[in-house]
Amino acid sequence: MTDTPAPEDGAEIRLTPDEAIVLFDLLSRWSGSGDDDTPKDTCFENTAECAVLHGLLGELEKQLVAPFKPNYGEMVDAARGRLAGNWDGATLRA
């Protein structure tokens, strides 16, 4: 018998356009071919965490059009600028 989450344990997450593009850019960098911007293996306790993040990236890829625009980099920079004031710390641990 496996433990299966109850249906009420699911979650729907809504992101603003700025949040979506910033998250997309972060996850894209993390899953890219270079390893400079990717969290170290010790960051993850289980490969399931990577699977969830990769799935989230896939969902964002299906929905966003900004990554295909010629001014994508400028759009990401602008979104980061608008969101930067929402967090005081330099890391997730603040």
Backbone bond lengths (Angstrom), bond angles and torsions (degrees), N, CA, C in turn:
res aa  C-N    CA-C-N  psi(-1)  N-CA   C-N-CA  omega(-1)  CA-C   N-CA-C  phi
1 M - - - 1.451 - - 1.531 109.44 -
2 T 1.311 116.36 130.00 1.463 120.32 178.43 1.523 109.29 -105.54
3 D 1.308 114.47 150.00 1.460 119.55 176.04 1.516 108.12 -81.01
4 T 1.302 116.09 115.50 1.449 121.66 178.01 1.520 107.84 -109.81
5 P 1.333 117.14 129.98 1.459 118.54 179.24 1.523 110.96 -58.65
6 A 1.306 116.33 141.28 1.454 121.17 175.89 1.524 108.90 -66.76
7 P 1.338 117.67 150.14 1.463 120.01 -178.72 1.525 113.31 -53.27
8 E 1.324 117.55 -34.15 1.464 119.28 -179.04 1.523 112.71 -72.22
9 D 1.333 117.86 -6.33 1.459 121.06 177.83 1.529 112.72 -85.41
10 G 1.311 118.19 -1.78 1.464 121.34 177.00 1.518 109.89 -72.81
11 A 1.310 115.66 168.10 1.465 119.90 -179.18 1.522 110.05 -143.87
12 E 1.297 115.08 142.93 1.456 121.07 172.18 1.516 106.22 -114.39
13 I 1.309 116.22 128.44 1.458 121.25 -176.98 1.516 108.82 -115.65
14 R 1.297 115.85 129.68 1.462 120.95 176.91 1.524 108.11 -110.09
15 L 1.314 115.17 134.14 1.461 121.61 179.94 1.523 109.40 -119.14
16 T 1.317 115.18 145.89 1.459 118.74 171.31 1.530 107.14 -71.41
17 P 1.322 118.01 164.00 1.468 118.97 176.11 1.531 112.24 -56.03
18 D 1.328 117.70 -40.59 1.463 120.33 178.53 1.523 111.11 -63.50
19 E 1.321 117.34 -45.57 1.464 120.96 179.63 1.527 111.12 -62.23
20 A 1.328 116.39 -41.30 1.458 120.67 -178.21 1.525 111.83 -63.82
21 I 1.318 117.18 -44.66 1.462 119.59 -177.03 1.537 110.76 -70.75
22 V 1.334 117.28 -37.45 1.467 120.26 178.72 1.529 109.90 -67.18
23 L 1.331 117.06 -43.57 1.467 120.08 178.69 1.522 110.71 -65.21
24 F 1.323 117.07 -42.26 1.465 120.62 177.35 1.521 111.01 -57.80
25 D 1.333 116.19 -46.31 1.459 119.75 -178.27 1.532 110.99 -63.40
26 L 1.326 116.71 -43.21 1.464 120.72 178.74 1.526 111.24 -61.09
27 L 1.325 117.13 -50.79 1.468 120.43 -178.42 1.527 111.48 -65.37
28 S 1.335 117.14 -34.00 1.467 120.53 176.95 1.524 110.92 -63.68
29 R 1.333 115.98 -43.69 1.470 119.70 177.79 1.522 110.68 -63.93
30 W 1.311 116.81 -42.93 1.468 120.60 -178.88 1.526 111.79 -63.34
31 S 1.313 117.19 -33.96 1.470 119.13 -176.50 1.518 112.41 -96.76
32 G 1.331 117.27 3.58 1.460 121.06 -179.70 1.512 112.51 -71.92
33 S 1.301 115.81 178.15 1.460 121.11 -175.42 1.530 113.09 -74.38
34 G 1.333 117.91 -26.24 1.467 119.98 177.90 1.513 110.39 -79.45
35 D 1.328 116.59 150.67 1.456 117.76 -179.06 1.527 113.46 -107.81
36 D 1.328 117.66 3.67 1.458 120.46 -179.91 1.526 112.23 -65.45
37 D 1.321 117.30 -37.58 1.449 121.70 -175.38 1.526 113.59 -97.38
38 T 1.310 117.42 5.15 1.461 121.57 -176.84 1.520 110.65 -96.60
39 P 1.338 116.91 135.20 1.467 118.08 176.29 1.529 110.93 -57.68
40 K 1.293 115.97 148.25 1.466 120.77 178.94 1.523 110.42 -65.96
41 D 1.323 116.08 157.26 1.463 121.33 179.97 1.524 111.79 -53.96
42 T 1.326 116.41 -33.95 1.465 120.12 -177.63 1.530 112.17 -68.30
43 C 1.308 117.56 -12.87 1.458 121.31 177.48 1.530 110.85 -68.29
44 F 1.320 116.29 -28.60 1.459 121.52 -175.22 1.524 110.74 -105.14
45 E 1.316 115.75 135.65 1.461 120.46 177.63 1.522 112.18 -86.26
46 N 1.335 116.46 -22.41 1.454 119.71 -174.97 1.526 108.26 -157.00
47 T 1.319 116.49 150.63 1.460 120.12 179.75 1.531 112.27 -64.65
48 A 1.325 117.04 -18.22 1.464 120.20 177.13 1.519 110.81 -60.50
49 E 1.331 117.23 -33.73 1.454 120.57 178.89 1.523 110.74 -64.17
50 C 1.308 116.69 -40.22 1.468 120.92 176.80 1.527 110.37 -66.20
51 A 1.321 116.42 -39.62 1.460 120.36 179.28 1.526 111.03 -62.12
52 V 1.327 116.56 -40.49 1.462 120.32 179.39 1.529 110.70 -65.73
53 L 1.324 116.71 -44.69 1.463 120.26 179.69 1.528 111.30 -64.65
54 H 1.320 116.15 -40.15 1.467 119.97 178.47 1.527 110.48 -66.00
55 G 1.325 116.88 -38.65 1.464 120.60 176.56 1.513 111.86 -64.32
56 L 1.331 116.38 -39.47 1.460 121.10 176.89 1.525 110.62 -63.41
57 L 1.319 116.80 -42.44 1.460 120.68 176.07 1.526 110.08 -59.45
58 G 1.307 117.40 -43.54 1.466 121.06 178.90 1.518 112.22 -60.74
59 E 1.320 117.10 -40.69 1.465 120.55 177.84 1.527 111.15 -65.29
60 L 1.322 116.21 -40.95 1.464 119.30 177.04 1.526 110.92 -65.02
61 E 1.330 117.38 -39.30 1.470 121.07 178.52 1.522 111.25 -59.67
62 K 1.322 117.39 -36.21 1.459 121.71 -179.68 1.524 112.73 -69.96
63 Q 1.327 116.11 -27.73 1.460 119.84 -170.73 1.528 114.76 -103.77
64 L 1.316 118.21 -27.80 1.460 120.42 -174.19 1.525 112.49 -88.92
65 V 1.316 115.46 141.46 1.462 120.95 173.61 1.524 110.88 -106.94
66 A 1.332 117.18 -20.70 1.473 121.38 -177.39 1.531 113.46 -53.69
67 P 1.346 119.78 -40.67 1.468 118.91 -178.31 1.526 114.28 -60.91
68 F 1.318 117.61 -15.99 1.460 121.54 -179.00 1.523 112.87 -97.73
69 K 1.325 115.85 -0.66 1.455 119.51 -179.65 1.522 110.09 -86.06
70 P 1.335 116.89 147.75 1.466 119.62 -177.60 1.532 113.55 -64.04
71 N 1.319 117.86 -24.32 1.459 120.76 -179.69 1.533 112.17 -101.09
72 Y 1.323 116.28 28.10 1.469 122.03 -177.61 1.526 112.08 -53.22
73 G 1.313 118.17 -46.80 1.463 121.04 -179.25 1.513 111.97 -58.76
74 E 1.319 116.08 -42.15 1.463 120.40 177.71 1.529 110.86 -65.07
75 M 1.326 116.46 -37.87 1.461 120.81 179.28 1.528 110.78 -64.33
76 V 1.330 116.35 -42.17 1.465 120.66 178.68 1.523 109.90 -64.25
77 D 1.323 116.50 -46.20 1.467 120.16 179.34 1.531 111.42 -59.07
78 A 1.315 116.74 -43.56 1.466 120.81 179.88 1.531 110.95 -64.87
79 A 1.335 116.85 -42.61 1.469 120.66 178.79 1.526 110.45 -63.52
80 R 1.328 116.77 -42.72 1.464 120.23 177.00 1.526 110.62 -59.41
81 G 1.316 116.07 -43.51 1.455 120.58 179.56 1.523 112.36 -60.41
82 R 1.324 115.92 -41.79 1.460 119.55 -179.89 1.528 111.86 -69.55
83 L 1.319 117.49 -30.75 1.469 121.19 -177.52 1.526 113.94 -91.27
84 A 1.309 117.74 -18.21 1.473 121.34 -173.03 1.518 113.08 -55.28
85 G 1.300 118.31 -35.74 1.454 121.47 -178.90 1.516 114.59 -70.66
86 N 1.338 117.26 -7.94 1.458 121.20 -179.71 1.523 113.13 -80.70
87 W 1.344 116.79 -5.55 1.470 120.83 -176.38 1.508 109.07 -142.89
88 D 1.326 117.48 128.25 1.447 121.73 -177.04 1.523 113.78 -89.12
89 G 1.330 117.44 -24.62 1.461 120.94 -174.61 1.503 113.22 -84.00
90 A 1.335 115.07 163.62 1.460 120.60 177.62 1.528 110.91 -87.53
91 T 1.340 118.15 -17.43 1.453 123.17 -179.81 1.519 109.06 -135.27
92 L 1.324 117.00 177.78 1.461 120.35 176.92 1.521 111.77 -64.54
93 R 1.307 116.68 -24.81 1.459 120.52 -179.44 1.521 112.03 -83.66
94 A 1.321 116.14 -8.83 1.463 123.01 -179.67 1.495 108.86 46.20
